[in-house]
Amino acid sequence: MVNKQQMQWSRQGAHYLLQTRTSVLNGELRDHFEECYPELSAGSNDEEPEIQVKMAA
């Protein structure tokens, strides 16, 4: 069987998504996270973060 039901957004969910996307485009997302999680600012720098990928055993 094929599920033909479309995904529906709540008004609040759509609003949160729009706020997040706008913060990303404005480069403010990290600032918002640092307000909630101050430990992020301890390791912050202006350079690109180094991405570390762990391989599954």
Secondary structure, DSSP 8 states (H G I E B T S, - for coil): ----------HHHHHHHHHHHHHHHHT-HHHHHHHH-THHHHT--SS----------
